[in-house]
Amino acid sequence: MIRLLIRFLPIVAPACARTLLYGLLAGALALAALVSPSSAGPVEDGNAAFERGDYATALRLLRAPAEQGNADAQLLLGIMYQDGEGVPKDPALAAQWIRKAAEQDNATAEFALGVMYLQAMGVPKDETAAVRWLEKAARQVPPAQFTLARFHEEHGNYAEALKWYRLLASQGDADSQNDVGHMYETGRGVQQNYAEAARWYRLAADQGNAEAQNNLGSLYAKGRGVPRDDVAAYMWFALSAAQDNRPAAENREAAAAAMTPAQIAEAEKLVRAWKPKSP
């Protein structure tokens, strides 16, 4: 099932931008597989065929269980119709099969259906329905949490967005930790608090998140939420710049212009010694 959600996740979270969501998703779905005996037999074999790209076999094995009400088979069949694999591409029929699975509390299908409502994939665009299905899925599928956070942020519901970002951040997702930090820094959805912003940025920066490293460097450069420290600012800018973050490279050069050679040497030593931390 992991590959199924990875097909929907880039729609709402580009792979290059979200560091831990795939890992969280894999863990959630692996756990679901352990406790879902309904996937045994033809459905399990059909899933294996689907995963290796043998769609004709997958279709032959999955059709009957799907018609008999097996939610996992219904979801797989829906994905096949969505992508046109082994069957003609038919987004409307895909949505019908995925809905059948979602109505049986299949969390993967709930997430997929929520995204389909957001993107008008086989169903009319319906943000109310999308949120309802995503909230159901969010109990088990972390990418649904992110999708809700991004949706509410884009609609100006910042307090609700912060709730979902914070939930992901508490699971160690560095991108979401950076998002929480940015909301504290800008005072969106919460009272502005530079110290809290710095705390969340540091959690993400310590994992190697380039955006958070640049953001934390900016706080050190301005003395917001942390004591002003040009050496620390340069270090974080340099670490971020090493990941091809152009604004961080510009910030590093600006910081260096105000530093002594000894300070720059000290900061470069810190850069060389820095190691990422696990969440």
Residue pairs with C-beta under 8 A, 6 or more apart in sequence:
1 29
1 32
1 33
1 47
1 72
1 75
1 108
2 25
2 26
2 29
2 30
3 51
4 75
4 76
4 79
4 108
4 112
5 25
5 29
5 108
5 111
5 112
5 141
5 143
6 22
6 25
7 79
7 82
7 83
8 111
8 112
8 115
8 143
9 15
9 18
9 21
9 22
9 25
9 143
11 115
11 119
12 115
12 118
12 143
12 146
12 147
12 150
13 21
13 143
13 146
13 147
13 150
15 22
17 175
18 146
18 173
18 175
19 173
19 174
19 175
19 207
19 209
20 171
20 172
20 173
20 174
20 175
20 279
21 142
21 143
21 146
21 168
21 173
21 175
24 142
24 143
24 168
24 171
24 173
25 141
25 142
25 143
28 107
28 140
28 141
28 142
29 108
29 141
32 107
32 108
32 140
33 39
36 72
38 70
38 71
38 72
39 47
39 72
42 61
42 62
42 64
42 65
42 73
43 61
43 62
43 65
43 70
43 72
43 73
43 76
45 61
46 57
46 58
46 60
46 61
46 62
46 65
46 73
46 76
47 58
47 72
47 76
49 55
49 57
49 58
49 61
50 58
50 62
50 76
50 79
50 80
50 85
55 80
55 85
55 86
55 87
56 86
58 76
58 80
58 86
59 77
59 80
59 86
59 87
62 73
62 76
62 77
62 80
63 73
63 77
65 72
65 73
66 73
66 74
66 76
66 77
66 97
66 100
69 100
69 104
71 100
71 101
71 104
71 105
71 106
71 109
72 101
72 106
74 97
74 98
74 100
74 101
74 104
74 106
74 109
75 97
75 98
75 101
75 106
75 108
75 109
75 112
77 97
78 93
78 94
78 95
78 96
78 97
78 98
78 100
78 101
78 109
78 112
79 85
79 94
79 98
79 112
80 86
80 87
80 94
81 87
81 88
81 89
81 90
81 91
81 93
81 94
81 97
82 89
82 91
82 94
82 98
82 121
82 122
83 89
84 90
90 122
91 116
91 121
91 122
92 122
92 123
93 122
94 116
94 121
94 122
95 113
95 116
95 121
95 122
95 123
96 122
98 109
98 112
98 113
98 116
99 109
99 113
101 108
101 109
102 109
102 110
102 112
102 113
102 133
102 136
105 136
107 136
107 137
107 139
107 140
107 141
107 144
108 137
108 141
110 133
110 134
110 136
110 137
110 141
110 144
111 133
111 134
111 137
111 141
111 143
111 144
111 147
113 133
114 129
114 130
114 131
114 132
114 133
114 134
114 137
114 144
114 147
115 121
115 130
115 134
115 147
116 122
116 123
117 123
117 125
117 126
117 127
117 129
117 130
117 133
118 125
118 127
118 130
118 147
118 151
119 125
123 129
127 151
130 151
131 148
131 151
134 144
134 147
134 148
134 151
135 144
135 148
137 144
138 144
138 145
138 148
138 164
142 168
142 171
142 173
145 164
145 167
145 168
146 164
146 165
146 168
146 173
146 176
148 160
148 161
148 164
149 161
149 162
149 163
149 164
149 165
149 168
149 176
149 179
150 161
151 161
152 158
152 160
152 161
152 164
153 161
153 165
157 189
158 183
158 188
158 189
158 190
159 189
159 190
160 189
161 183
161 188
161 189
162 180
162 183
162 188
162 189
162 190
165 176
165 179
165 180
165 183
166 176
166 180
168 176
169 176
169 177
169 179
169 180
169 200
169 203
171 279
172 207
172 279
173 279
174 203
174 204
174 207
174 208
174 209
174 212
174 279
175 204
175 209
175 211
177 200
177 201
177 203
177 204
177 207
177 209
177 212
178 200
178 201
178 204
178 209
178 211
178 212
178 215
180 200
181 196
181 197
181 198
181 199
181 200
181 201
181 204
181 212
181 215
182 188
182 197
182 215
183 189
183 190
184 190
184 192
184 193
184 194
184 196
184 197
184 200
185 192
185 194
185 197
185 201
185 215
185 219
185 224
185 225
186 192
187 193
193 225
194 219
194 224
194 225
194 226
195 225
195 226
196 225
197 215
197 219
197 224
197 225
198 216
198 219
198 224
198 225
198 226
199 225
200 212
201 212
201 215
201 216
201 219
202 212
202 216
203 212
203 279
204 211
204 212
205 212
205 213
205 215
205 216
205 236
205 239
206 276
206 277
207 276
207 277
207 278
207 279
208 239
208 243
208 276
210 239
210 240
210 243
210 244
210 245
210 248
211 240
211 245
213 236
213 237
213 239
213 240
213 243
213 245
213 248
214 236
214 237
214 240
214 245
214 247
214 248
214 251
216 236
217 232
217 233
217 234
217 235
217 236
217 237
217 240
217 248
217 251
217 252
217 255
218 233
218 251
219 225
219 226
220 226
220 228
220 229
220 230
220 232
220 233
220 236
221 228
221 230
221 233
221 251
221 255
222 228
223 229
226 232
230 255
230 258
230 259
230 263
230 267
231 259
231 263
231 266
231 267
231 270
232 267
232 270
233 251
233 255
234 252
234 255
234 256
234 259
234 263
234 264
234 267
235 267
235 270
235 271
235 274
237 248
237 249
237 251
237 252
237 255
238 248
238 252
238 267
238 268
238 271
239 271
239 274
240 248
241 248
241 249
241 251
241 252
242 271
256 264
259 267
